[in-house]
């Protein structure tokens, strides 16, 4: 995979960060705390009334959420979009979004968890770099000091500052070696649900990042097996594993990850501080990087923004 793709412009000093809700509805208390943390990091965040809509477990009707996302993407003073919450529902928006309009006006987009469906669409399908980062409500639920650090890191990425390397515990190398490629991926469960659809991402040549929450080891086994059988792991250059939070016994989780990924005979390193765990550091997706599985380091080799 070559160093190709579209880099959005960095956030201008007077630009607004628009909050969008493509997935589940949410409680106001952690949302309000997260908004304050982002403001304290120097970001001018704005949330319209559509963000607070409720339709069952979703933040409004599918058509309304898709329209709100497109409107935020094309709002002239919105230099970046940040998701309010993960949960469920972003998959339902994929056929409703205008891909030509998204590609015509690249914007910075940040989120994780269920937003992986949108991150994959932007990075793997449209070639637009994006950010794997805490959503607003997640910031509001994190330890305050950790949340502040994550928000300041996100603000730096949005402003166009270089991404710091991600470091994992080198003792958790599952398969040694180094690899280079564009960093793609996100939440394992969401990626698994893209397999077999017109929106299945092409990970050939990529460094694949994976994380998950609340999935028992046998389900992690099933999903990784599914990705392998679907062909989505064909040609992957390396794998960087984030947190697998509340997924059962840690040793059993690591055993499953090892059993499913080591046969690929590519560099695999576990324990990167990103995902649903206590620390969720923002980092670029869709940009060229180098994975050193021996040292447990993921180094970003090009900027996120134009």
N, C-alpha and C positions, 0 to 999 in steps of 0.2 A: 504494500500500500504506500503510495507516494505522498509527499507533503502537499496535498491539494485540499481545497475547500474554501469556504467564504468566512472571513473574520468580520464580525460586527464592529462598528466603531466603538471606542471607549466611551464611557459615560461622561458627558460634558458637565462642567461645574454647575450649570443651571438646569440640568436635566432631572426629570422625575423618574423614580423607580415605581412602576405600576404593579400593584398586587393583583394577581388573578387567582381564580378558584376553579380550576378545571376538573377537580375531583370531588372529594367529600365536603360536606358542611362541617362546621367546627364550633367549639365553644369560644366565647368572646374573651375570657380571661387570659388564656395563654396567647391568643392572637394579639390582644392589646399589649401584653408584655413584650412579645416579639417585635411588634411595631416600634415600641419605645427603644428597644435594644438597637434596632436598625437606625433609628433617628440619632441615637447617641453615637453611632459609628459614622455619622455625617451624611447619611443618605436621606434624600427627600422622598420618603415613601408615601404613596397615595393609594387608597382603596375606595373604589366606587361602591354604590349600593348593591350592584349585581353580585359582589363578592359574598354578601351576607344572605343570599337567597337559599332556600331549603326546599328540597323535593325528595322526601324519604331520607336516605343516607347520602344524597348528593347535594351539591351546592347549586341547585336549580335544574331545570330541564336541559337535556343534551344540547338542543339547538341554541338555547340562551347562553350556555357556558361556552360553546364554540364561537358564537357571535361576539361575546364579551372578550374572548381571547384575541380574535381577529381585530376587534376595535382597539384593544390596548396595544397590540403589535403595531398598528398603523397610526396611533396617536402621535402627533408631531413632537410633543415635548417629552414623550416617554422614551428614555434612552435604554431602559432595561425592564424586564418583567421578572417578578419573583412570585413563586406559588405560595398561596396561603396555607395549604395543607396537602398531604398525600391522601391515603385512604383507598378510595375506589373511584373509577369513572373516567379516567383520562383515555382509556382504550376506546370508549364509546365516541370520543370526539374525532378520532383519526379520519374517518371517511367524510366528516363534516367540515374539515378545514380546507381552505384554498391554498394549496401548496405553491402555486405560482406567485400569489401575493406574499406569502411568507418569504419565499426566496428573493423576491424583488426588493424587499426592504429589511435586510438582516437586523435583528435586535439581539442584545444580550438576554439570555433566558436562564433562570436558576431555579433548581428544585431537585427533589430526589424521591425515592420510594415510588409511589404510583405515577409520579411525573416522569418516570423512566420511559414510558411510552412516548411522551413528547420529546424527551431528550434524544431518544433513538431516532425519532422522525427527523429532528433537526440535524443531528450530527451524521448519522449513517445514511439517511435518505437524501437530505438536502445539502449536506456538507457544510452546515453552519455550526461553528464552534459554540459551545454552551458551557454551563457550570453545574457540576454536581455539588449541591450545597443544601444546608438546612432550610426547610420551609419556615414561614413566619411562626406558626404554632409550635414547631419543634424547638425553635430558639426560645420560645416562652416557657418550655418545659425543661430545658437543659439547666445544668448548674450555671448560675448567673455569670461567673467569671469565665467559664468555658464558652458560654453563649456570646459574651462580649468579644472574646478573641476570634470566634468564628465570624461574627458580624464585621469586625474590622478587616479580617482576611478577605471576606466577600467584597467589602467596599474597595479594597485594594485591587482585586481582580477586575471589578467593574470599571475602575479608573484606568486600567491598562497597565498596572504594575505587574512585573513578572511573578509567576507562581513559584512558591518555594517547593522544593522536592518533598514528596511524601515519604516518610520513613516508617518501616515496619520492624518487627523483631527479627533479626537475621537468623535466629534459632528456629524460626517457623518457615524456613525454605522447604517447600515440598518437592521441587525439582530444580536443580541448579542451572545457572546459565544467565545470559543476557539477551535481550530482544529489543527491537525498536519498531515503532508503529504508532498509528493514531490511537489514542485512548478512547475506547467506546464502552458502553455497557451501563450498569446500574443495578437495579433490583432484580434478582434472579427470577422471582415469581412472575413479575411483569414481563420480563424478556421471554420467559417460557410461554406465556400466553400470546406472544407475537409470532411464535413459530407456526408455520403453515398458513399465515395470512399474507395479504399483499404488502403488509407493512413490516414483514420480518427483516431485521437488519442484516447486512452483509458484514461479518466480522473478519473476513479473510485479510491477513496482514496486520490485524489490530492487536493491541494490548487490551485484553478484555478485563474490565473491572466488574466484580460481582459482590453483592452483599444481600442480606435478607434479615427478616424479623419474624419470629414466632412460627417457624417451620421446623417440624420434627426432622431428625436425621433421615428417616426413610423417605420423607417428602423431598428433602434436598437431593437425595439419591435419585428419586424418580424424575425430578426436574432436570438435573444434569444429564441423566440418561436420555431424556426426551430431547434436550438440545443437541446431544450428540447424534441421536438417530435422525433428527430433522436436518442435519447437515450444517447447523448454525455454528458448530465449533470447528468446521473444516477450515484449515489454513490460518487459524488463530496463531499469532506469533508468541504470545505470552499471556499469563493470567495474573492479575493482582487482586487479592481477596481482601475485602474490608471486613467489617464486623458482621457476625451472625448471631444476633441478639435474641435471647429467649428461644433458642433453637434446641434446647436440651443440653445434655452432657457435652462439655467442650471437647473432651477427648474423642467422643463418638462423632461429633460434627467434623473434627479434623480428620478422622479416619475415613469418613465418607468422601470428603473433599479430595483427600489423597487418592483414594481408590478410583474415583471418577476422573480426575484430572491428570494424574501422573502418567497414565498410558498415552497421553497426547505427546509426551516426550518434548515438551516445551517448558521454558522457565515458568515456575509457579511460586509465588510468594504470598504468604498469608499474614494477617494481622495489621493491615493498613488502617489508620485511624479515620475511617469514613463509613457512614452507614447509620444504622439505628442505635448504635452504642452511645456511651456517655460523651464521647468526642466524635464530632462529625465535621472534619475540616473541609472547607470548600476547595475544589480543584477543577481545572479545565477538562472538558471532554471535546473530542474531535480535533485535538492538536497532537502534533508529533511528540513522542516521549521515548525515554529509554528506561527499561525495567532491568535492574540488576537484582536478580533473585537471590544471589549469594549474599549480598549486603542488605537486602530488604529495602531497596530504594527505588522510587519511581521519580525520575527527573524529567521535567518538561523542557523540551528543546526549542520551542518556538512560542511566541506570544499568543495569548487568547484573542486579542483584539487587533484590528487593522492598524 
